[in-house]
Amino acid sequence: MHDGGLHRFARLIETLDCSAEPEVNRTALLRYFAEADAEDAACALHLLRGGALRTGVSPRGLRQLACQVAGIDPWLFDACRQVTGDLSETIVHLLPPPTRVEHASGLAHWVRQRVLTLRGLPPSERDARITQAWAQLDTAGRHLFTQLVAGGLRVKPDARWLLQTLAAHAQRDVRLLAQRLEGWADARSLPGAALWLALVAPDDGVRAGLPFAFRCV
C-alpha cells in the first residue's frame, strides 16, 4: 500500500516521540527527508522547528468533539487523559475505528487544505471536517492530525541536532544552512517547495536566505 506523505511524517513523529536513541532518530529523519517531496519536506521542517498553526480550535473544543464522536461522557475522557497525560493521545485511543484510511495525500496538502482551513469556520462545519478527517486516518495519522489542529507538534527536536541532521541530508556545511535558515520562513505563512530547494541547494556563493542580523560589537 502506498504510504502517503501525511502518514510518512506521522511515523517519523512517532519514532521521535518514542525513541531515546539519537542514532535511531537521526536515521528516521534522514530517511524521511530522502523520501519526501520538496513541498512536504518544507512543511515538515517548519513543524519540527516549532512552527505553530493557527486553527482557532481550542483544546476544550477538541475534547467535546471527541466525546461526541466516541459516545462517552466528559468525566470518562478526563479520567483517560489523567492516565495518558496528553490530549491528542487520549483522543486517539477513544475514537472508533476509521471507516476508510486515506493514504494518498501529502503532509503539505493536509496542513494547507485540512488543518489551516478550519480557522474561521462555523463550529458545526469545523467539527464535521475534523470528524471526517479522523474517520480517514489510522492511529499515527490521527495523533499527528490532532496535534496539528491543536496548534503544533508535541515533539520539538533540539535545534542544533535538527540542523546537523539536515546538513547531513543535504551534504552542505552546517554554517551555510544555519545562515540560510535565518528568516527562512515567515512565521505567518507555511514554507513551500521553492524555499526548501533553495535551502538545500549547492553553495553558489550567493546567500539563499536573509543575511544575519547586524550586531553591535
N, C-alpha and C positions, 0 to 999 in steps of 0.2 A: 504493500500500500504506500502510495506517495505521502511523504511526511511534509506537509506544508510549512511555510515559514513561521507561522504562529506556534505550531507545535514544536518545531525545532528549537525555537527560542525558549519555549516553556520547559523543555527538557534541559536546556542549559541552565536555566534558573533553578530548576530542581536540583541539579548537580551542585551548583554553587551554594545552595541553601543547606544541603545535607552533608556535603563532604568537607572535612577539615584538612584534607591533604592538598597542599599547594600545587603539586605536580598534576594531580587528577584534575583540579580546577583549571590549570593552565592548558592542559591537553584539551579539555572540553571547550574552552573559549577559542583556542586556535582552530579546532575542528569547526566550530560554529562560523567563524569569520571566513574560513576556507570554503564553506558550503553556501553561505548566504549571498543573495544578490546585493548589489550596492545600495538599493533602497532600504532593504531590511537591515543591512549592516549599519547604516547611518542611524536608523531608528533605534537599533539595539544599543549602540554606543551612547546615544543620548540618554536612554533609560538607565544604563549601567553607571553613567556618570552622575546619577541622581536627578535627572531631568524630571520635573513634575508635569502632570497632565491635569488641566483644568476641565473637570467634567460637570461640576455642580451637583454631584451625587454625594450625599453625606453618609458616614458610617451608619447612622441611625436608619436612613432610608434603605440601605442595603440589608440591614438586619430585618426590618419589617418585611421587605420583599421576599427575602429568603424564608422567613416564617410562613408567608402565604404560599409560596411555591412548594415548600416541604410539608405543609399542612400541620405545623406544630405550634404550640403556644410559646410566647416570648420567653417565659421562665425556663423552658427546656433549652432553648437556644442559648440563653445566658449561662446555664449550667454547663453546657458543652463548651462554651467559649472559655470558661474558667479552666477547663482541662487542657484545651489546645493553646490558649493564650494568644490566639490570632484570629482576627475577623474572617479573612478570606479562607483560612484553613477550616474554620468551623462551618462556613457556608458550603464548602466543597464536600464535606463529609455528610451534610444533612440533605443536600439536593437529591431528587430522584434521578435514576439513570438517564443519560441523554437519549433522545428519540432517534437522532442520527448524528454521527460525528463528521464534521466538515473539515477536511484536511487540505484543501487546495489553496486557500488564500494566504498571502504573506503577512508578516508581522506589521509592516507599514500600512497595509490595507486595513487590517483590523484596527490599528490605532487611529488612523485618519477617518475611516468610514463607520466604525462600530463603537469607538470609545469617545473621541473628541466631539462627535456629532450629538452626544447625549446632552451637552450643555444647552440650556435654554428651552428644552422640550417640555411640554406639559407632563406632569408626573405620570399620567396614565400611559402615554406613549413611551416615555422613557423607561418605565417599568416593563412594558411589553417588549421593548427591544433588548433589555438586559435578560429577561426571561428566555427570549428566543435564542440569544447567544449561549446561555447556559445549556439549553437543550441541544446545541450543536457541538459542544466541546467535551472532551474527555477530562479526566481528573486534573492532569497537569495543565491543560488549556484553561479549564475553569479557574484554577488557582491563579494563573497569570492574569487572565482577563479581569477577575475580581479585584486583584491588586491594582491594576491599571485604572479601573473605574473609580477606585477609592483614591487615586491620585498619583500613584507611582509604585516602584518596586520596594519590597521589604529588604531584599538583598542589595547591599551597596558595597561593591568591592573596593579595596584600598586603591586610591587614585594612582599611586606610584606603580603598584603591581599591574593595574589595568593598562597603564601607559607602556610598561615594559613588555607586556604580552602583545599589545597592539604593534609595537615596534618589531617584535619577533615575527609577527604575521606579515607585516608589510616589508620586512627586511630593510628598514630605514633606521637612521640614527635616532635614538630616543630624544635627543635635544631638538632635532628637526621637528619631530611630531609634537613635542611639547610646545614649540613655537607656533606650529600650525593650529594647535588646539586653543590658543589664546583667542577668545571671541569666535571660535569656530562655528558655533550655533547660537543664534539669537534665542534667548530664553522664552520668547513669546511665540516661537514657531518651531515646527519639527523639521530637523535637517533632512535633506534628500540625497539622492544618488550623486548629484554633482559635487556636493560638499565632501562626501565620502571619497570619491575618486580623486579629488584634489588633495585630500588628507594623506592618502597612501601613495600618491604619485611620486615618481623619481625626483630627486633634487636637481632642478634645472637652474638653480641659482636665483630663482625668483621666489619671494616669500608667498606661500599659498594662503596663509591666514592673516589675521591682523597682526601688526607688529607688537612687540612687547610694549607695555605702557612705560612712559618715561618716568624715571625715579630720580628724586633729588639725592645727591651724594654730598 
